[in-house]
Amino acid sequence: MTQAFLEEALPRLRRSLGLGEEADDTRLEDALGAAEEEILRYLHQDQLPPCTDSLVVELAALKYLRGQNQ
């Protein structure tokens, strides 16, 4: 995951989850990383194709929420 993607995705993930700036960035970054890895495994790719940013954020939100309920 590139730094540029992370800087764009973190605020989007916070907004989609209804979190403010006080949210734990480490957990959010972990969710984004896990989402990216899962998509890459599914696609059998080394890099994400263009236009998958929204998918990564959406899957990361689901993973973050699943972690909240455990």
N, CA, C and O atoms as a MOPAC input file, in Angstrom:
PM7 MOZYME 1SCF
protein

 N      0.85700 1    -1.17000 1     0.00000 1
 C      0.00000 1     0.00000 1     0.00000 1
 C      0.90400 1     1.23400 1     0.00000 1
 O      1.80500 1     1.36600 1     0.82800 1
 N      0.64300 1     2.10900 1    -0.92700 1
 C      1.47300 1     3.31200 1    -1.01500 1
 C      1.03800 1     4.35300 1     0.01000 1
 O     -0.09600 1     4.34200 1     0.48900 1
 N      1.94600 1     5.23300 1     0.32800 1
 C      1.63800 1     6.31500 1     1.26900 1
 C      0.54200 1     7.21300 1     0.70900 1
 O     -0.32700 1     7.67300 1     1.45000 1
 N      0.58300 1     7.46200 1    -0.59100 1
 C     -0.43900 1     8.30900 1    -1.22300 1
 C     -1.82500 1     7.68600 1    -1.08900 1
 O     -2.79700 1     8.37600 1    -0.78300 1
 N     -1.90900 1     6.36900 1    -1.32300 1
 C     -3.19700 1     5.70000 1    -1.18300 1
 C     -3.67300 1     5.76100 1     0.26400 1
 O     -4.84800 1     6.02000 1     0.52700 1
 N     -2.77100 1     5.52400 1     1.18800 1
 C     -3.12200 1     5.54200 1     2.61200 1
 C     -3.64100 1     6.91300 1     3.03300 1
 O     -4.62400 1     7.00600 1     3.76800 1
 N     -2.98500 1     7.97400 1     2.57200 1
 C     -3.42100 1     9.33200 1     2.92500 1
 C     -4.80000 1     9.65300 1     2.37000 1
 O     -5.54000 1    10.43600 1     2.96600 1
 N     -5.15200 1     9.05900 1     1.24100 1
 C     -6.47300 1     9.28000 1     0.66900 1
 C     -7.51800 1     8.34600 1     1.29000 1
 O     -8.66400 1     8.74300 1     1.50100 1
 N     -7.11900 1     7.11900 1     1.57800 1
 C     -8.07100 1     6.11000 1     2.04400 1
 C     -8.44900 1     6.28200 1     3.52200 1
 O     -9.59600 1     6.03200 1     3.89200 1
 N     -7.51300 1     6.70000 1     4.36200 1
 C     -7.82500 1     6.83300 1     5.79200 1
 C     -8.99600 1     7.77800 1     6.06300 1
 O     -9.91200 1     7.39600 1     6.79200 1
 N     -9.00800 1     8.98800 1     5.51000 1
 C    -10.16000 1     9.86400 1     5.75300 1
 C    -11.46900 1     9.28600 1     5.20000 1
 O    -12.52900 1     9.43400 1     5.80800 1
 N    -11.37900 1     8.62600 1     4.04100 1
 C    -12.58300 1     8.00800 1     3.46100 1
 C    -13.10700 1     6.89900 1     4.36500 1
 O    -14.31600 1     6.76300 1     4.55400 1
 N    -12.19500 1     6.10900 1     4.92200 1
 C    -12.59900 1     5.02500 1     5.81800 1
 C    -13.20200 1     5.59100 1     7.09600 1
 O    -14.21900 1     5.09000 1     7.57500 1
 N    -12.58300 1     6.63200 1     7.65300 1
 C    -13.15100 1     7.26800 1     8.85200 1
 C    -14.57700 1     7.75900 1     8.58100 1
 O    -15.48200 1     7.52200 1     9.38100 1
 N    -14.77100 1     8.44300 1     7.45000 1
 C    -16.10400 1     8.95900 1     7.11000 1
 C    -17.10500 1     7.82800 1     6.93300 1
 O    -18.23300 1     7.91900 1     7.41700 1
 N    -16.71000 1     6.77200 1     6.25000 1
 C    -17.65000 1     5.67500 1     6.01100 1
 C    -18.05200 1     4.98400 1     7.30700 1
 O    -19.14300 1     4.42200 1     7.40200 1
 N    -17.17600 1     5.02300 1     8.30300 1
 C    -17.47900 1     4.41600 1     9.59800 1
 C    -18.08100 1     5.41200 1    10.58700 1
 O    -18.50200 1     5.02700 1    11.67700 1
 N    -18.12400 1     6.68600 1    10.21000 1
 C    -18.65500 1     7.70600 1    11.11100 1
 C    -17.71700 1     8.01600 1    12.25900 1
 O    -18.16400 1     8.37400 1    13.34900 1
 N    -16.42100 1     7.88100 1    12.02600 1
 C    -15.41800 1     8.13000 1    13.05800 1
 C    -14.77700 1     9.48800 1    12.85000 1
 O    -14.72000 1     9.99300 1    11.72900 1
 N    -14.30300 1    10.06800 1    13.91900 1
 C    -13.59700 1    11.34500 1    13.83700 1
 C    -12.10400 1    11.13500 1    13.81100 1
 O    -11.61600 1    10.01300 1    13.67100 1
 N    -11.39200 1    12.22400 1    13.94800 1
 C     -9.92400 1    12.18800 1    13.92600 1
 C     -9.33900 1    11.41800 1    15.10700 1
 O     -8.17600 1    11.01400 1    15.07000 1
 N    -10.13400 1    11.21700 1    16.14700 1
 C     -9.62900 1    10.52600 1    17.34000 1
 C     -9.54600 1     9.01200 1    17.14100 1
 O     -9.04500 1     8.30100 1    18.01200 1
 N    -10.03100 1     8.51900 1    16.01200 1
 C    -10.01500 1     7.07800 1    15.74300 1
 C     -8.57900 1     6.55600 1    15.70900 1
 O     -7.65000 1     7.27600 1    15.34200 1
 N     -8.42000 1     5.31600 1    16.09100 1
 C     -7.11200 1     4.66500 1    16.13400 1
 C     -6.63900 1     4.37400 1    14.70400 1
 O     -7.11500 1     3.43400 1    14.06800 1
 N     -5.70100 1     5.18600 1    14.20500 1
 C     -5.20700 1     5.01300 1    12.83900 1
 C     -4.57300 1     3.65000 1    12.61700 1
 O     -4.64400 1     3.11000 1    11.51300 1
 N     -3.96000 1     3.09000 1    13.63800 1
 C     -3.31200 1     1.79400 1    13.48800 1
 C     -4.32700 1     0.72300 1    13.11600 1
 O     -4.08500 1    -0.07900 1    12.21500 1
 N     -5.46000 1     0.71000 1    13.80600 1
 C     -6.51100 1    -0.28000 1    13.48700 1
 C     -7.08500 1    -0.03500 1    12.10100 1
 O     -7.37600 1    -0.98300 1    11.37100 1
 N     -7.25000 1     1.23900 1    11.73400 1
 C     -7.77200 1     1.55600 1    10.41000 1
 C     -6.78500 1     1.13200 1     9.32300 1
 O     -7.18300 1     0.57400 1     8.30000 1
 N     -5.50500 1     1.39500 1     9.54500 1
 C     -4.48300 1     0.99200 1     8.57800 1
 C     -4.41200 1    -0.52800 1     8.47100 1
 O     -4.23200 1    -1.06600 1     7.37900 1
 N     -4.55300 1    -1.22000 1     9.59700 1
 C     -4.56600 1    -2.69100 1     9.57100 1
 C     -5.73900 1    -3.20300 1     8.73900 1
 O     -5.58800 1    -4.14600 1     7.96200 1
 N     -6.90100 1    -2.58400 1     8.90000 1
 C     -8.08400 1    -2.99800 1     8.13400 1
 C     -7.88100 1    -2.73600 1     6.64400 1
 O     -8.25300 1    -3.56200 1     5.81000 1
 N     -7.28800 1    -1.58200 1     6.30700 1
 C     -7.01200 1    -1.28400 1     4.89800 1
 C     -6.01000 1    -2.27800 1     4.32200 1
 O     -6.18600 1    -2.75400 1     3.20000 1
 N     -4.96600 1    -2.59300 1     5.07500 1
 C     -3.96800 1    -3.55400 1     4.61400 1
 C     -4.55200 1    -4.93600 1     4.41500 1
 O     -4.25300 1    -5.60500 1     3.42600 1
 N     -5.38400 1    -5.36700 1     5.34800 1
 C     -6.01300 1    -6.68100 1     5.22800 1
 C     -6.95700 1    -6.72400 1     4.03400 1
 O     -7.02100 1    -7.73100 1     3.32900 1
 N     -7.68600 1    -5.64600 1     3.80300 1
 C     -8.58800 1    -5.58600 1     2.66000 1
 C     -7.80400 1    -5.65900 1     1.35500 1
 O     -8.17300 1    -6.39300 1     0.43800 1
 N     -6.72500 1    -4.89800 1     1.27900 1
 C     -5.89700 1    -4.90900 1     0.07600 1
 C     -5.33900 1    -6.31200 1    -0.17400 1
 O     -5.39000 1    -6.80300 1    -1.30200 1
 N     -4.81400 1    -6.95500 1     0.85600 1
 C     -4.25600 1    -8.30400 1     0.71000 1
 C     -5.30800 1    -9.29100 1     0.23200 1
 O     -5.03600 1   -10.12100 1    -0.63500 1
 N     -6.50400 1    -9.20500 1     0.79100 1
 C     -7.56600 1   -10.12700 1     0.40600 1
 C     -7.96300 1    -9.94400 1    -1.06300 1
 O     -8.17200 1   -10.92300 1    -1.78000 1
 N     -8.06400 1    -8.70800 1    -1.49600 1
 C     -8.42200 1    -8.43900 1    -2.89100 1
 C     -7.31400 1    -8.92600 1    -3.82100 1
 O     -7.60200 1    -9.53500 1    -4.85100 1
 N     -6.06200 1    -8.67000 1    -3.47900 1
 C     -4.94600 1    -9.13900 1    -4.29900 1
 C     -4.91900 1   -10.66100 1    -4.38900 1
 O     -4.67700 1   -11.21300 1    -5.46200 1
 N     -5.16400 1   -11.34100 1    -3.27700 1
 C     -5.21300 1   -12.81500 1    -3.29100 1
 C     -6.33700 1   -13.30100 1    -4.19700 1
 O     -6.14600 1   -14.21900 1    -4.99600 1
 N     -7.49600 1   -12.69100 1    -4.07400 1
 C     -8.64900 1   -13.08700 1    -4.87400 1
 C     -8.37600 1   -12.89800 1    -6.36700 1
 O     -8.75300 1   -13.73800 1    -7.18300 1
 N     -7.72000 1   -11.79500 1    -6.71500 1
 C     -7.44400 1   -11.48900 1    -8.12000 1
 C     -6.17700 1   -12.16200 1    -8.64700 1
 O     -5.90600 1   -12.11800 1    -9.84700 1
 N     -5.39900 1   -12.78800 1    -7.75500 1
 C     -4.11000 1   -13.38500 1    -8.12300 1
 C     -3.21400 1   -12.34200 1    -8.79000 1
 O     -2.65000 1   -12.57800 1    -9.85800 1
 N     -3.09500 1   -11.18600 1    -8.13900 1
 C     -2.30900 1   -10.06600 1    -8.65700 1
 C     -1.29600 1    -9.61200 1    -7.60800 1
 O     -1.41700 1    -9.92700 1    -6.42500 1
 N     -0.30100 1    -8.86800 1    -8.06900 1
 C      0.68000 1    -8.25800 1    -7.16200 1
 C      0.34900 1    -6.80700 1    -6.87300 1
 O      0.78100 1    -6.25700 1    -5.86000 1
 N     -0.41800 1    -6.18300 1    -7.75900 1
 C     -0.82500 1    -4.78900 1    -7.59600 1
 C     -2.31500 1    -4.68300 1    -7.84700 1
 O     -2.88500 1    -5.43400 1    -8.63800 1
 N     -2.93500 1    -3.73700 1    -7.15700 1
 C     -4.36500 1    -3.51300 1    -7.37000 1
 C     -4.59200 1    -2.85600 1    -8.72700 1
 O     -3.85900 1    -1.94400 1    -9.10900 1
 N     -5.59800 1    -3.31400 1    -9.44600 1
 C     -5.93800 1    -2.64800 1   -10.69900 1
 C     -6.50500 1    -1.25200 1   -10.42500 1
 O     -6.94600 1    -0.96200 1    -9.31300 1
 N     -6.48900 1    -0.39800 1   -11.44100 1
 C     -7.08400 1     0.93400 1   -11.26300 1
 C     -8.56100 1     0.82500 1   -10.86100 1
 O     -9.23000 1    -0.16600 1   -11.15300 1
 N     -9.02600 1     1.83100 1   -10.21000 1
 C    -10.44900 1     1.94700 1    -9.83000 1
 C    -10.89300 1     0.92400 1    -8.79000 1
 O    -12.06200 1     0.54000 1    -8.77100 1
 N     -9.99300 1     0.47900 1    -7.93300 1
 C    -10.39500 1    -0.44000 1    -6.86200 1
 C    -10.34500 1     0.22800 1    -5.49100 1
 O    -10.58100 1    -0.42800 1    -4.47700 1
 N    -10.04200 1     1.51800 1    -5.44900 1
 C     -9.91400 1     2.21400 1    -4.16300 1
 C    -11.17500 1     2.11600 1    -3.32200 1
 O    -11.10600 1     1.85700 1    -2.12000 1
 N    -12.32600 1     2.32300 1    -3.95000 1
 C    -13.59300 1     2.26200 1    -3.20900 1
 C    -13.84000 1     0.86800 1    -2.65100 1
 O    -14.35800 1     0.71900 1    -1.54500 1
 N    -13.47100 1    -0.14400 1    -3.41300 1
 C    -13.64300 1    -1.52500 1    -2.95600 1
 C    -12.77200 1    -1.80700 1    -1.73700 1
 O    -13.21100 1    -2.46600 1    -0.79400 1
 N    -11.54400 1    -1.31200 1    -1.75600 1
 C    -10.63300 1    -1.50300 1    -0.62400 1
 C    -11.21100 1    -0.83100 1     0.62200 1
 O    -11.21100 1    -1.42300 1     1.70100 1
 N    -11.69900 1     0.39100 1     0.48000 1
 C    -12.25900 1     1.12000 1     1.62000 1
 C    -13.50300 1     0.41100 1     2.14900 1
 O    -13.67600 1     0.28800 1     3.36200 1
 N    -14.36700 1    -0.05200 1     1.25300 1
 C    -15.58800 1    -0.73700 1     1.67400 1
 C    -15.26300 1    -2.03500 1     2.41600 1
 O    -15.83900 1    -2.30700 1     3.46900 1
 N    -14.35100 1    -2.83000 1     1.87500 1
 C    -13.97500 1    -4.07400 1     2.53700 1
 C    -13.27000 1    -3.79400 1     3.86600 1
 O    -13.46800 1    -4.51900 1     4.84100 1
 N    -12.45800 1    -2.75500 1     3.90200 1
 C    -11.77900 1    -2.38200 1     5.15100 1
 C    -12.79300 1    -1.98500 1     6.22200 1
 O    -12.62200 1    -2.31900 1     7.39400 1
 N    -13.84300 1    -1.27500 1     5.82500 1
 C    -14.88600 1    -0.89100 1     6.78600 1
 C    -15.55100 1    -2.13900 1     7.36700 1
 O    -15.79300 1    -2.21600 1     8.57100 1
 N    -15.84000 1    -3.10100 1     6.51400 1
 C    -16.45000 1    -4.34600 1     7.00200 1
 C    -15.51500 1    -5.08700 1     7.95200 1
 O    -15.94900 1    -5.60300 1     8.98200 1
 N    -14.23600 1    -5.13600 1     7.60300 1
 C    -13.26600 1    -5.80200 1     8.46900 1
 C    -13.11200 1    -5.07600 1     9.80400 1
 O    -12.99700 1    -5.71300 1    10.85200 1
 N    -13.11100 1    -3.74300 1     9.76300 1
 C    -13.00800 1    -2.95100 1    10.99700 1
 C    -14.21400 1    -3.22300 1    11.89600 1
 O    -14.06400 1    -3.44100 1    13.09800 1
 N    -15.39500 1    -3.20900 1    11.31200 1
 C    -16.60600 1    -3.45200 1    12.10400 1
 C    -16.64400 1    -4.87300 1    12.64800 1
 O    -17.09400 1    -5.09400 1    13.77300 1
 N    -16.18300 1    -5.82400 1    11.87300 1
 C    -16.14500 1    -7.21700 1    12.34300 1
 C    -15.20000 1    -7.32400 1    13.54400 1
 O    -15.48200 1    -8.06600 1    14.48500 1
 N    -14.09200 1    -6.59700 1    13.52100 1
 C    -13.16300 1    -6.58300 1    14.63400 1
 C    -13.74100 1    -5.95800 1    15.88200 1
 O    -13.37100 1    -6.33200 1    16.99500 1
 N    -14.65300 1    -5.00200 1    15.70900 1
 C    -15.33900 1    -4.34000 1    16.84400 1
 C    -16.24700 1    -5.32500 1    17.57700 1
 O    -16.41600 1    -5.22700 1    18.79200 1
 N    -16.82800 1    -6.26900 1    16.84300 1
 C    -17.82400 1    -7.17500 1    17.41600 1
 C    -17.21700 1    -8.42400 1    18.02000 1
 O    -17.94400 1    -9.27500 1    18.53200 1
 N    -15.90700 1    -8.55100 1    17.97200 1
 C    -15.28400 1    -9.76800 1    18.51600 1
 C    -14.75600 1    -9.54000 1    19.89200 1
 O    -14.20100 1   -10.45600 1    20.50000 1

